Amino acid sequence: MSFHAPTPLEWREAAQKALKDRPIESLMHLDADQLVTRPLYAAATGVQPIFAPRPSDSEGRAWDLRTLVEGDDPEAVNAAVLTDLQEGAASVVLKGRVLADSTALGRALEGVALELAPVALDAGIDGSDAADALAVAAKGSPRAQLRFHMDPVSAFAQAGGSPRPVEDHLAQAAETAARHAGVYPEASFFMASGRAAHEAGGSAAQELAFAAASAVAHAKAAVAAGMPVEAALTGTVVGLSVDAEYFDSLAKLRAMRLIWSSLTKAFGVETPAVIEARSSRRMLSARDPWPNLLRLTAAGFAGAVGGADAVLLDGFTRASGRSDAFARRQARNTQLVLMEEANLGRVDDPAAGSWYLDARTRDLAEAGWAEFQMIEAEGGLVEALKGSVIQPRIARARAVREAALANGAAQIIGVTKYVDADVRSAPVEATEAAPSAVERVCEPLTSIRFAAAFEEAGQ
């Protein structure tokens, strides 16, 4: 049996009839990047097909199921790491005072086979010192899967300053990478993350541009420290956020691969992007954390379908404090269901062939590249931050989202819609101590939560 496929003209006539007095243009949506989402996409609209899969599987799995373990006590961190790895995680990110020295970090990694389970760091401005500690803990094993994730630029952007000039921190990170590259050939060194822009309320294109500009800043510093540019780019992981708006999130991941291809070719190198997708924290609710489980599932879906190499989901209580064992278990099991029961990784690029998603991917890639060129024209990411070029643009994107939430055009389930009057609390562990204050040299990209204003108003 065959069905009649309506032509775009037939669809338009039917839509116009259903809309009655409203113009068909009312179905179009303009986002914070001034990109238009149309109501209909088809071959007739001139969409160019895109294929942007992840470059390879992760040891037989579709992607690297990564977990975050935050803590200060080495023994407690060790127990959490071993539990996560035994219960389905493939790799871990460590954060907290446990990264302060090699002795504590070595105790935290007792019993972890670093040749099999990648260990990544989230040490902020102290990334070089933490990288040295991890290098010592790995005991010179050439097959150790170390992910140093040094990212002084994001730490600088979020704080609006740094203990020493950020250029010194960049140079130190590059020298640390060059020093460990020969001993640990399987390691990656830099995290070129756009999450600082996202968590401050930035748009998708702004996040893509921030990540691309961060990659350039780290690559140039690495070359100055004596690393070949190919080694610097191969040793860079791109960090992006994924949230409950899964179509835009997965299109953003696919767009990053297009941007990365253009960026590396400009350096005379062709190497695929390695993308770590982390769930957005700006989307989380604190007063009622349980709907976060739905948001995190949507984010995990976006990471998987969008082709991230590694996906990390926060615990559903992370808006209130560090995730406890139950919250980490939920985050881990959410990915296991997506991977092993929903089988989301069985197709290389599930979004390929969708006229809408291919068009959205192309639009985000072009908008992100334009933002990236603007940053580079200012002298690079550090100079653009110091000159307050990026911050006002992100503030305008944040205002667009806040206005949509205020007038009801956008909703947060459990916060602005379907609010549960009888909220069940969930336990969290103590939040980490606030970082030491630094002298500000630019406006910081302060992380926000869109639900916070509504939660405070409802108290």
MIMARDREN-660466 format. One line per field, with one value per residue (C-alpha): residue in three letters; x, y, z; residue number from 1. Coordinates in Angstrom, 3 decimals, always signed. Layout:
<pts>
rodren c(ALA ...)
xx c(X ...)
yy c(Y ...)
zz c(Z ...)
miti c(NUM ...)
</pts>
This chain:
<pts>
rodren c(MET SER PHE HIS ALA PRO THR PRO LEU GLU TRP ARG GLU ALA ALA GLN LYS ALA LEU LYS ASP ARG PRO ILE GLU SER LEU MET HIS LEU ASP ALA ASP GLN LEU VAL THR ARG PRO LEU TYR ALA ALA ALA THR GLY VAL GLN PRO ILE PHE ALA PRO ARG PRO SER ASP SER GLU GLY ARG ALA TRP ASP LEU ARG THR LEU VAL GLU GLY ASP ASP PRO GLU ALA VAL ASN ALA ALA VAL LEU THR ASP LEU GLN GLU GLY ALA ALA SER VAL VAL LEU LYS GLY ARG VAL LEU ALA ASP SER THR ALA LEU GLY ARG ALA LEU GLU GLY VAL ALA LEU GLU LEU ALA PRO VAL ALA LEU ASP ALA GLY ILE ASP GLY SER ASP ALA ALA ASP ALA LEU ALA VAL ALA ALA LYS GLY SER PRO ARG ALA GLN LEU ARG PHE HIS MET ASP PRO VAL SER ALA PHE ALA GLN ALA GLY GLY SER PRO ARG PRO VAL GLU ASP HIS LEU ALA GLN ALA ALA GLU THR ALA ALA ARG HIS ALA GLY VAL TYR PRO GLU ALA SER PHE PHE MET ALA SER GLY ARG ALA ALA HIS GLU ALA GLY GLY SER ALA ALA GLN GLU LEU ALA PHE ALA ALA ALA SER ALA VAL ALA HIS ALA LYS ALA ALA VAL ALA ALA GLY MET PRO VAL GLU ALA ALA LEU THR GLY THR VAL VAL GLY LEU SER VAL ASP ALA GLU TYR PHE ASP SER LEU ALA LYS LEU ARG ALA MET ARG LEU ILE TRP SER SER LEU THR LYS ALA PHE GLY VAL GLU THR PRO ALA VAL ILE GLU ALA ARG SER SER ARG ARG MET LEU SER ALA ARG ASP PRO TRP PRO ASN LEU LEU ARG LEU THR ALA ALA GLY PHE ALA GLY ALA VAL GLY GLY ALA ASP ALA VAL LEU LEU ASP GLY PHE THR ARG ALA SER GLY ARG SER ASP ALA PHE ALA ARG ARG GLN ALA ARG ASN THR GLN LEU VAL LEU MET GLU GLU ALA ASN LEU GLY ARG VAL ASP ASP PRO ALA ALA GLY SER TRP TYR LEU ASP ALA ARG THR ARG ASP LEU ALA GLU ALA GLY TRP ALA GLU PHE GLN MET ILE GLU ALA GLU GLY GLY LEU VAL GLU ALA LEU LYS GLY SER VAL ILE GLN PRO ARG ILE ALA ARG ALA ARG ALA VAL ARG GLU ALA ALA LEU ALA ASN GLY ALA ALA GLN ILE ILE GLY VAL THR LYS TYR VAL ASP ALA ASP VAL ARG SER ALA PRO VAL GLU ALA THR GLU ALA ALA PRO SER ALA VAL GLU ARG VAL CYS GLU PRO LEU THR SER ILE ARG PHE ALA ALA ALA PHE GLU GLU ALA GLY GLN)
xx c(+0.000 +1.351 +0.393 +0.209 +3.162 +1.947 +3.965 +5.207 +2.486 -0.231 +1.146 +1.169 -2.452 -3.515 -1.536 -2.989 -6.497 -5.785 -4.282 -7.384 -6.541 -2.927 -0.161 +1.896 +4.979 +3.715 +4.952 +8.524 +10.754 +13.754 +16.355 +19.051 +21.461 +18.896 +18.508 +15.101 +13.412 +10.839 +7.676 +8.524 +11.734 +11.956 +14.188 +12.524 +13.864 +17.425 +18.722 +22.238 +22.736 +25.315 +26.991 +28.769 +29.279 +31.599 +34.924 +34.923 +33.287 +34.571 +36.061 +33.083 +30.534 +28.861 +30.275 +32.333 +29.955 +31.701 +30.875 +31.843 +33.204 +33.716 +35.376 +38.109 +38.705 +40.827 +39.249 +35.697 +36.586 +38.232 +35.125 +32.916 +35.227 +35.421 +31.645 +31.010 +33.466 +32.146 +28.537 +28.823 +30.876 +33.814 +35.686 +35.601 +36.206 +37.670 +37.133 +37.908 +40.812 +41.726 +43.580 +45.854 +48.817 +49.960 +49.767 +46.080 +45.298 +47.176 +45.086 +41.921 +42.909 +43.966 +42.752 +41.898 +43.484 +44.457 +45.293 +41.618 +39.610 +40.353 +40.677 +40.012 +40.507 +38.415 +40.856 +40.111 +42.971 +45.091 +44.914 +48.681 +49.393 +46.642 +48.043 +51.451 +49.824 +47.993 +51.166 +52.934 +49.993 +50.089 +53.667 +54.902 +52.659 +52.816 +49.351 +47.646 +44.466 +44.980 +42.717 +44.429 +41.679 +43.749 +41.579 +42.869 +40.889 +37.484 +38.577 +39.758 +36.485 +34.311 +36.280 +37.035 +40.684 +43.374 +46.111 +48.717 +48.240 +46.147 +48.838 +51.188 +48.639 +48.226 +51.985 +52.263 +49.543 +51.316 +54.671 +53.029 +51.536 +54.858 +56.621 +54.187 +53.479 +56.455 +55.755 +52.005 +51.332 +47.713 +46.911 +44.952 +46.008 +43.678 +39.978 +38.667 +35.349 +32.481 +30.575 +31.556 +29.570 +26.633 +26.355 +26.407 +23.334 +25.020 +23.530 +24.497 +26.610 +28.383 +29.240 +30.589 +32.678 +34.050 +35.119 +36.757 +38.592 +39.736 +41.161 +43.117 +44.449 +45.649 +47.129 +49.117 +50.430 +51.394 +53.275 +55.143 +56.083 +57.566 +54.692 +53.894 +50.572 +49.169 +50.006 +48.415 +45.169 +45.053 +45.559 +42.601 +39.131 +36.217 +33.758 +30.114 +26.903 +23.747 +20.390 +16.718 +16.321 +17.693 +17.275 +19.382 +21.865 +22.462 +22.641 +25.229 +27.429 +27.203 +27.957 +31.110 +32.505 +32.061 +33.723 +36.559 +37.209 +37.580 +39.671 +42.176 +42.535 +43.502 +46.378 +47.317 +46.151 +43.281 +42.235 +38.705 +37.141 +36.894 +33.844 +32.922 +29.283 +28.275 +24.750 +23.812 +23.584 +21.695 +18.670 +18.487 +15.963 +16.887 +13.573 +12.108 +15.020 +13.004 +12.008 +15.740 +15.711 +13.669 +15.911 +19.042 +17.585 +16.875 +20.422 +21.839 +19.732 +21.145 +24.723 +24.215 +22.333 +24.503 +27.591 +29.540 +32.590 +32.016 +28.846 +28.760 +25.461 +25.278 +23.330 +19.758 +20.451 +23.529 +21.820 +21.875 +25.247 +27.538 +25.784 +25.568 +25.796 +22.094 +22.218 +25.388 +23.723 +20.733 +23.022 +24.986 +21.913 +20.256 +23.116 +23.112 +19.430 +20.024 +22.974 +22.005 +18.197 +17.344 +20.368 +20.912 +24.430 +23.638 +23.462 +26.544 +24.672 +20.937 +20.250 +21.632 +18.914 +16.554 +15.990 +15.343 +18.345 +20.701 +19.546 +19.859 +23.336 +24.454 +22.919 +24.607 +27.961 +27.862 +26.709 +29.321 +32.057 +31.019 +31.189 +34.570 +35.911 +34.722 +36.667 +39.808 +39.563 +39.795 +43.107 +41.823 +39.731 +41.763 +41.843 +38.150 +37.355 +39.602 +38.046 +34.509 +33.575 +32.052 +30.287 +27.658 +26.760 +26.185 +24.158 +21.860 +21.358 +20.591 +18.049 +16.237 +15.790 +14.776 +12.166 +10.718 +10.401 +8.869 +6.167 +5.369 +6.807 +9.165 +8.549 +10.523 +8.620 +8.236 +9.217 +6.987 +4.569 +3.164 +4.592 +4.350 +3.181 +4.323 +8.003 +10.012 +13.552 +16.608 +19.928 +23.142 +26.698 +28.403 +29.208 +32.842 +34.387 +34.211 +37.390 +39.745 +38.968 +41.174 +41.643 +39.214 +40.590 +37.364 +33.664 +33.202 +30.983 +29.022 +27.094 +23.330 +20.269 +17.150 +14.939 +16.542 +14.516 +11.214 +12.253 +13.209 +9.968 +7.956 +9.569)
yy c(+0.000 +3.411 +6.751 +10.070 +12.282 +15.902 +18.454 +21.533 +23.557 +21.127 +21.221 +25.024 +25.169 +22.734 +24.618 +27.953 +26.516 +25.169 +28.471 +30.387 +34.058 +33.549 +33.924 +30.858 +32.828 +32.569 +28.962 +30.120 +30.428 +32.731 +31.615 +33.467 +33.082 +34.729 +31.431 +30.567 +27.238 +26.660 +24.557 +22.377 +20.988 +18.980 +18.313 +21.267 +23.610 +22.908 +21.115 +19.770 +16.235 +15.858 +12.771 +13.452 +10.217 +9.656 +8.400 +4.998 +2.998 +2.894 -0.539 -2.313 +0.124 +2.907 +5.605 +5.993 +5.964 +8.448 +9.307 +12.188 +11.419 +14.463 +14.184 +15.116 +11.840 +9.390 +6.264 +7.474 +8.506 +5.151 +3.277 +5.400 +4.987 +1.211 +0.962 +3.029 +1.006 -2.314 -1.289 -0.226 +2.948 +2.866 +5.911 +8.514 +12.223 +13.152 +16.468 +17.775 +18.058 +14.476 +15.930 +18.055 +15.657 +12.339 +10.471 +11.207 +10.622 +7.339 +6.135 +7.242 +5.172 +2.060 -1.008 +0.956 -0.434 +2.802 +0.890 -0.108 +2.618 +6.199 +8.633 +12.323 +15.375 +18.443 +20.643 +24.108 +26.568 +23.966 +21.590 +21.445 +20.433 +17.808 +16.507 +16.064 +14.183 +11.863 +11.270 +10.153 +7.961 +6.235 +5.111 +5.639 +2.996 +3.820 +2.386 +4.395 +6.061 +9.441 +12.389 +15.393 +17.805 +20.933 +23.971 +27.174 +29.360 +28.185 +28.633 +32.152 +32.972 +31.712 +33.542 +36.663 +36.294 +33.866 +33.645 +34.535 +36.004 +33.520 +33.443 +31.955 +29.278 +28.466 +28.204 +25.992 +23.663 +23.431 +22.703 +20.036 +18.420 +18.482 +16.943 +14.022 +13.376 +11.081 +8.979 +8.658 +8.298 +7.241 +10.365 +13.455 +16.749 +19.684 +20.253 +22.787 +23.373 +25.645 +24.847 +28.095 +29.952 +27.554 +27.564 +31.371 +31.353 +31.447 +30.252 +27.119 +29.057 +30.918 +27.644 +26.190 +29.299 +29.309 +25.672 +26.249 +29.355 +27.457 +24.718 +27.322 +28.944 +25.614 +24.503 +27.718 +27.448 +23.808 +24.631 +27.378 +24.766 +22.505 +20.135 +19.382 +20.929 +17.511 +16.152 +19.188 +18.845 +15.062 +15.539 +17.921 +16.847 +19.131 +19.683 +20.577 +20.648 +18.711 +19.545 +18.666 +20.444 +17.363 +18.306 +21.424 +19.580 +16.750 +19.140 +21.158 +18.068 +17.298 +20.942 +20.785 +18.069 +20.333 +23.249 +21.024 +19.789 +23.361 +24.385 +21.535 +21.984 +25.598 +24.197 +21.848 +18.799 +16.376 +14.677 +13.838 +15.645 +13.809 +15.171 +14.794 +15.757 +16.692 +17.331 +20.958 +22.297 +25.429 +23.237 +21.621 +22.384 +22.401 +22.693 +19.608 +17.518 +14.548 +16.010 +16.358 +12.618 +13.355 +16.238 +14.157 +11.301 +13.731 +15.075 +11.556 +10.830 +13.931 +12.939 +9.433 +10.326 +13.375 +11.182 +12.192 +10.019 +10.224 +11.155 +12.290 +12.842 +14.627 +13.205 +14.506 +16.338 +18.214 +21.606 +21.296 +19.670 +16.835 +13.699 +10.857 +7.167 +6.932 +9.931 +8.631 +5.244 +6.852 +8.804 +5.663 +3.507 +6.116 +5.762 +1.977 +1.876 +4.236 +2.163 -1.432 -1.404 +1.485 +0.597 +4.230 +3.566 +0.929 +3.521 +5.608 +8.888 +8.487 +12.149 +11.877 +12.110 +14.242 +17.408 +19.393 +18.095 +18.405 +21.989 +22.778 +21.242 +23.345 +26.527 +26.021 +25.205 +28.390 +30.546 +29.007 +29.561 +33.208 +33.696 +31.958 +34.266 +37.245 +35.984 +35.349 +38.816 +40.232 +38.443 +35.122 +33.908 +35.420 +38.865 +38.699 +37.895 +40.648 +43.111 +42.148 +41.197 +37.810 +38.550 +41.039 +38.721 +35.862 +38.159 +38.990 +35.295 +34.632 +37.455 +35.914 +32.648 +34.395 +36.429 +33.280 +31.682 +34.823 +35.172 +31.467 +30.838 +28.331 +26.137 +24.219 +21.113 +21.022 +24.684 +26.814 +24.078 +21.005 +22.208 +19.635 +21.292 +18.326 +18.001 +14.993 +15.878 +13.903 +13.664 +15.256 +15.327 +18.484 +20.942 +21.676 +24.791 +27.930 +28.632 +31.271 +34.790 +36.236 +39.747 +40.260 +41.410 +40.881 +40.293 +36.644 +34.165 +33.252 +29.984 +30.283 +28.087 +29.229 +27.658 +29.606 +32.809 +30.906 +28.775 +31.874 +33.636 +30.632 +30.399)
zz c(+0.000 -0.902 +0.589 -1.124 -0.190 -0.019 -1.888 +0.022 -1.738 -0.603 +2.939 +2.896 +1.756 +4.496 +7.125 +6.028 +6.349 +9.853 +10.984 +9.909 +10.447 +11.544 +8.941 +8.170 +9.180 +12.777 +12.752 +12.347 +15.402 +15.859 +18.429 +20.398 +17.464 +15.160 +13.316 +11.940 +12.590 +9.879 +10.193 +7.205 +5.752 +2.555 -0.401 -2.079 +0.616 -0.501 +2.601 +2.161 +3.540 +6.315 +7.745 +11.035 +12.994 +15.918 +14.504 +16.219 +18.959 +22.527 +23.133 +21.592 +23.005 +21.079 +23.362 +26.520 +29.510 +31.801 +35.420 +37.704 +41.162 +43.379 +46.752 +49.154 +50.979 +48.919 +50.377 +49.772 +46.217 +45.604 +46.744 +44.479 +41.470 +41.837 +42.237 +39.117 +37.031 +38.312 +37.680 +34.055 +33.699 +31.293 +32.606 +35.361 +35.864 +39.239 +41.001 +44.478 +46.880 +46.103 +43.092 +45.274 +45.320 +43.868 +47.183 +47.707 +44.033 +44.048 +46.983 +45.204 +42.157 +44.051 +42.140 +38.968 +35.792 +34.080 +30.907 +30.609 +32.330 +31.275 +34.172 +33.507 +35.702 +36.460 +38.354 +37.033 +37.184 +39.030 +36.073 +35.527 +39.115 +39.002 +35.705 +37.328 +40.208 +37.806 +35.826 +39.021 +40.039 +36.630 +37.373 +33.827 +32.213 +28.490 +27.869 +30.632 +29.374 +31.006 +30.226 +31.796 +30.638 +31.333 +30.650 +32.262 +29.858 +31.115 +34.723 +33.887 +32.117 +34.968 +37.681 +35.675 +36.608 +37.714 +40.378 +37.757 +34.294 +32.334 +29.651 +32.262 +33.131 +29.435 +28.986 +32.072 +30.772 +27.421 +29.056 +31.233 +28.137 +26.285 +29.284 +29.627 +25.936 +25.441 +28.532 +27.969 +24.231 +24.852 +26.866 +25.925 +27.432 +26.810 +27.269 +24.742 +26.408 +25.500 +28.662 +30.396 +27.733 +27.946 +31.737 +31.746 +29.489 +26.097 +22.831 +20.930 +18.423 +21.230 +22.940 +19.698 +19.080 +22.632 +22.292 +18.905 +20.128 +23.227 +21.011 +19.054 +22.237 +23.629 +20.304 +19.894 +23.458 +22.876 +19.683 +21.542 +24.164 +21.490 +20.705 +17.046 +16.113 +15.173 +18.630 +20.245 +18.298 +18.639 +22.365 +22.657 +23.770 +22.910 +25.746 +25.007 +27.013 +26.235 +27.766 +27.583 +24.234 +22.575 +18.919 +19.333 +21.563 +19.129 +16.174 +18.130 +18.557 +14.856 +14.019 +16.144 +13.898 +10.875 +12.680 +13.900 +10.385 +9.112 +12.119 +11.873 +8.116 +8.799 +10.888 +8.023 +10.000 +9.512 +12.738 +13.910 +16.840 +20.149 +21.953 +25.608 +26.186 +29.725 +30.902 +31.378 +34.924 +33.961 +33.131 +36.587 +39.306 +42.993 +44.850 +43.156 +41.822 +40.575 +37.153 +36.541 +35.825 +32.687 +31.688 +32.162 +30.122 +27.277 +27.554 +27.449 +24.373 +22.684 +23.512 +22.173 +18.987 +18.389 +18.262 +21.370 +22.039 +25.793 +27.668 +31.290 +33.096 +36.422 +39.317 +39.424 +42.711 +41.463 +41.665 +45.470 +46.101 +45.195 +44.001 +46.501 +45.622 +44.706 +42.358 +40.683 +40.254 +38.539 +36.209 +35.373 +34.831 +32.630 +30.174 +30.437 +29.481 +26.554 +25.404 +26.087 +26.001 +23.687 +21.481 +20.524 +19.343 +16.755 +13.954 +13.197 +12.754 +13.417 +12.628 +9.096 +6.465 +8.549 +6.558 +9.735 +11.686 +8.719 +8.192 +11.902 +12.004 +9.048 +10.502 +13.877 +12.267 +10.164 +13.082 +15.384 +12.808 +12.415 +16.207 +16.244 +13.535 +15.561 +18.595 +16.570 +15.003 +18.535 +19.060 +20.344 +23.247 +26.081 +24.503 +23.632 +27.266 +28.565 +26.164 +27.261 +23.722 +24.570 +27.852 +26.556 +23.696 +26.120 +28.375 +25.447 +24.658 +28.334 +28.338 +25.362 +27.265 +30.474 +28.610 +27.026 +30.449 +31.927 +29.254 +29.069 +25.605 +27.258 +30.272 +32.890 +33.975 +37.731 +38.026 +35.795 +34.730 +36.488 +39.790 +42.575 +45.779 +47.871 +46.989 +48.156 +49.079 +47.980 +49.838 +48.627 +49.834 +51.048 +48.290 +47.610 +49.116 +47.003 +45.026 +46.333 +45.200 +42.475 +41.219 +38.378 +35.078 +33.133 +33.670 +34.755 +32.949 +36.065 +35.899 +36.256 +36.650 +34.843 +37.511 +40.360 +39.900 +39.953 +42.927 +44.921 +44.010 +45.179 +48.610)
miti c(1 2 3 4 5 6 7 8 9 10 11 12 13 14 15 16 17 18 19 20 21 22 23 24 25 26 27 28 29 30 31 32 33 34 35 36 37 38 39 40 41 42 43 44 45 46 47 48 49 50 51 52 53 54 55 56 57 58 59 60 61 62 63 64 65 66 67 68 69 70 71 72 73 74 75 76 77 78 79 80 81 82 83 84 85 86 87 88 89 90 91 92 93 94 95 96 97 98 99 100 101 102 103 104 105 106 107 108 109 110 111 112 113 114 115 116 117 118 119 120 121 122 123 124 125 126 127 128 129 130 131 132 133 134 135 136 137 138 139 140 141 142 143 144 145 146 147 148 149 150 151 152 153 154 155 156 157 158 159 160 161 162 163 164 165 166 167 168 169 170 171 172 173 174 175 176 177 178 179 180 181 182 183 184 185 186 187 188 189 190 191 192 193 194 195 196 197 198 199 200 201 202 203 204 205 206 207 208 209 210 211 212 213 214 215 216 217 218 219 220 221 222 223 224 225 226 227 228 229 230 231 232 233 234 235 236 237 238 239 240 241 242 243 244 245 246 247 248 249 250 251 252 253 254 255 256 257 258 259 260 261 262 263 264 265 266 267 268 269 270 271 272 273 274 275 276 277 278 279 280 281 282 283 284 285 286 287 288 289 290 291 292 293 294 295 296 297 298 299 300 301 302 303 304 305 306 307 308 309 310 311 312 313 314 315 316 317 318 319 320 321 322 323 324 325 326 327 328 329 330 331 332 333 334 335 336 337 338 339 340 341 342 343 344 345 346 347 348 349 350 351 352 353 354 355 356 357 358 359 360 361 362 363 364 365 366 367 368 369 370 371 372 373 374 375 376 377 378 379 380 381 382 383 384 385 386 387 388 389 390 391 392 393 394 395 396 397 398 399 400 401 402 403 404 405 406 407 408 409 410 411 412 413 414 415 416 417 418 419 420 421 422 423 424 425 426 427 428 429 430 431 432 433 434 435 436 437 438 439 440 441 442 443 444 445 446 447 448 449 450 451 452 453 454 455 456 457 458 459)
</pts>
